[in-house]
Amino acid sequence: MKTEVFVVVKSINSLGQIEASVECMHVALSGPLLESETVFSSRANACAERNRLEGFPDADSDANESGI
């Protein structure tokens, strides 16, 4: 059985600013998912971390963004 996890992908652009995006992956786990600073079990938590990295305040509406 595969588990849906959300990964925050970070990079630094040519201006030296941190850019981050949220990607969804389906992985087969051999045990429980342990969240880290880049892997999350919910899209909302991943979006909150992305916003934190990019310096934006938390926005509940980010969890409902399409195309993330």
C-alpha positions in Angstrom: 0.0 0.0 0.0 1.3 3.4 -0.9 1.1 6.5 1.4 0.7 10.0 0.1 3.3 12.4 1.5 4.1 16.0 0.8 7.7 17.3 0.3 8.8 20.9 0.5 11.5 21.4 -2.2 13.8 24.4 -1.5 16.1 26.3 -3.8 17.9 29.6 -4.0 17.2 31.8 -7.0 19.7 34.0 -8.8 18.8 36.9 -6.4 19.8 34.8 -3.4 16.2 34.4 -2.3 14.8 31.1 -1.0 12.1 29.7 -3.2 10.0 26.7 -2.1 7.4 24.5 -3.6 5.2 21.6 -2.4 5.2 18.3 -4.2 3.1 15.3 -3.6 4.6 11.8 -3.7 3.2 8.3 -3.2 5.6 6.0 -1.4 5.6 2.5 0.1 6.5 2.8 3.8 7.7 -0.1 5.9 6.7 1.8 9.1 5.0 4.9 10.3 5.8 8.2 8.6 8.0 10.5 10.7 7.6 14.1 9.6 10.8 16.1 9.2 11.5 19.7 8.1 10.9 18.6 4.4 8.5 15.7 4.6 4.9 16.0 5.8 1.8 13.9 6.1 -0.6 16.7 5.2 -0.6 19.4 2.4 -1.6 22.1 5.0 1.6 21.4 7.0 3.8 21.4 3.9 2.2 24.7 2.7 2.8 26.3 6.1 6.5 25.3 6.0 6.8 26.6 2.4 5.3 29.9 3.5 7.6 30.1 6.5 10.7 29.5 4.3 9.6 32.1 1.8 8.9 34.6 4.6 5.1 34.7 4.2 2.7 34.5 7.1 0.6 31.4 7.4 -2.5 31.4 5.2 -5.1 28.7 5.7 -6.2 29.1 2.1 -2.9 27.7 0.9 -4.0 24.2 1.9 -6.7 24.4 -0.7 -4.5 25.7 -3.6 -4.8 23.7 -6.8 -1.7 22.7 -8.7 0.6 22.4 -5.7 
